[in-house]
Amino acid sequence: MSPHKDAPSPVGVYPDRPSRFSLGPPPTPTLEPPASSCSSQDSDRSLDSPSLDSSLDSVDESMPRPLVPGVYVPTVVFFDPATEDLDLAHIAQHAVRLAEAGVAGLTTQGSNGEAVHLTHAERKTVTRATRKALDDAGFDTLPLIVGCGAQSTRETIELCTEALEAGGDYALVLPPSYYRPMFTAASVIDFFEDVASASPIPILIYNYPGAVSGMDLDSDAIVRLSKHCNIVGCKLTCGNTGKLTRIAAATRASTPTDVGSGFMCLGGSADFTLQMLVGGGSGTIGGVANLAPKACIKIIELYVSGQVEEAKRVQAIVARGDWAAIKGGIVATKSAMETFFGYGGYARKPLPRPAPEQARTYAADFAELMALEKQL
């Protein structure tokens, strides 16, 4: 967990924006204004703006896949073990398996999706294959978030456009960090506002200090950015639950029991799902759900039904499994998938391929979590 260096955020600064909750794929279109209505003139939401009509009569049909509270999975990408070409069959198979487990949505092009190992064309191919697999299996309402981080504003916008072309509904955007020492105080704020204003799909802010040279956005920055009409959520892989609580309160984030404003305040790891719920968060985008989606969902279901002690028990098991994923990264996750599901393969070079003994160690580390998943 990152050090707690961020300042408290003001209360009640986010205007009303209705949404609907479902742990599974939502049957109704979103209430969020489409990206095309977000111009440079109205990019900041007025704090004095009236609440939107919460009735279904106000639904905008142009964005049919709303984000709802629940578990989102940053999907693993699969390669042919000999050629390292994309393995589209397993990409499709895996997406459908996760959807059948009842997750709220999928994310492509994240850390688990080895986005840094893919060309632009391959990124589009993965997202397109994922969307097609979901649609063909009857999960056409399941939202698809696409990782679109890049080092320049221009390329980030390009990735957002390509995400839409490939079937993505939302973009998950990391801040640039290569030239961080030359940034001014406004550089990151300007980056997100520029991207949000130009992106053809809504964006979520991705706060992951470990991936961006330690850059850690504080709650004040994220709350300020949340007022932009095309910024609809955040993913906090920093693990800072105090920050999450401040952002959730200031934005009136959607929760499993309250539609709130529609803003999605998501934890970035499954090992603090219960803490996220207590803090008023919306759900998680956690890599270990590639292995155990039902266990991750179960924590939320138990908490919502008031079975807090059982939720704590399940959370402890998920946290231990997630620690194995955190320690071993995508190499461990893929190895465990190969062991428990018969597919997973290897990461692209230069990431190592685990020796048989290491694969057995990874399997043992995940055994408790996978036993729970099998029971659900």
Residue, then its C-alpha position, 0 to 999 in steps of 0.5 A: m500500500s502506498p504512503h498516505k500523502d494526499a490531502p482531504s477532499p471537500v465534501g459534496v462537490y460532485p453533481d448528481r448523476p444517476s445510474r443503476f446497479s447490478l452485479g451482472p450485465p445490466p439490461t438497461p442503457t446508461l444515464e450518462p451523457p454520451a461523449s459526443s455531448c462533451s465539448s470544450q465549453d462544457s467540459d467542467r460540470s457546474l457545482d450548481s447544476p441541477s440533478l439529472d432526472s433519475s427516471l428511465d425516461s431520461v435514458d440516452e440510447s447512444m451508450p448502451r453499456p453502462l458501468v455498474p458496481g461490481v467486479y471487473v476483470p483486467t483480462v489476460v492476453f494469450f499467445d501461441p507458446a511457439t510463435e508468441d502470436l496472439d491466441l484468439a481462441h483462448i482470448a475469446q474462451h476466457a472472456v466468455r468464462l468470466a462473463e458466465a461467472g457474473v462479472a460486471g465487465l471486462t478490461t483489455q489492455g491492462s497490466n494482465g493484458e500485457a499492453v506494453h508487449l502489444t502493437h496498436a494493431e494487436r491491441k485492437t485485435v484483442t479488444r475486437a476479439t473480446r467484444k465479438a466473443l461476448d456478443d456471440a455468447g449473448f453478453d452484448t450488454l457487458p461493458l468493455i473497458v480498454g487500457c489506453g495509456a501512452q506517453s503523449t496526449r496525442e497517442t493516448i487520444e489515438l488509443c481511445t479512438e482505436a478502442l472505440e473502433a474495436g468495440g470498447d466502451y470506456a478507456l482506462v488511462l494512466p498518466p504519462s511519466y517518462y518526462r515527469p521531472m519536467f512536468t509543471a503542477a498543471s501538467v497531469i490535470d491538463f493531460f487528463e482534461d485534454v484526453a477526456s475532451a477529445s476522447p470519443i468514449p468516456i474515460l476512467i483515471y488509472n492511479y497506479p504509482g508502480a507503473v508510472s515512476g511512483m506518480d500518485l494522484d491525490s484525492d483532490a486531483i481526482v475529485r477535480l477531474s471527476k467534474h469533467c463530463n467525460i471522466v466517469g470513474c477511477k481505478l485506484t491500484c495505489g491501495n490507499t483506502g483513505k483516498l478511495t473513501r474521500i473520492a467516493a464521498a466527494t463524488r457520491a460514487s455509485t455503490p452496490t446499494d446506492v446508485g449515487s451520482g454514477f461515478m465509479c470509484l474502483g479499487g485496483s486489487a481484490d485484496f481490499t474489496l471489503q475495505m473498498l465497500v466499507g469506504g463507499g467504493s463501487g467495485t474492483i478491477g482486480g487481476v486475481a479475478n482472472l482465476a477466481p471471479k466468483a470468489c471476488i463477486k462473493i465478497i460483495e454479495l455477502y457484504v450487501s446481504g449483511q453477512v459481514e463475518e462471512a465476507k471477512r472470511v472470504q476476503a481473507i482467502v482472496a487476499r492471500g491468493d491475490w498476494a500470490a498474484i501480486k508477488g508473481g505478477i502475470v507470470a504466476t497468474k498465467s502459470a496458475m491458469e495453465t495448472f487449474f484451467g488447462y490454458g494460460g501459456y506464457a507471457r511474451k519475452p523477455l518475461p521468463r517462463p517458469a520451470p516446472e518446480q516454480a509452476r508447482t510453487y505457484a499452484a500451491d500458492f493459489a490452491e486455497l483460493m482455487a478450492l474456494e472458487k470451485q465450491l461457488 
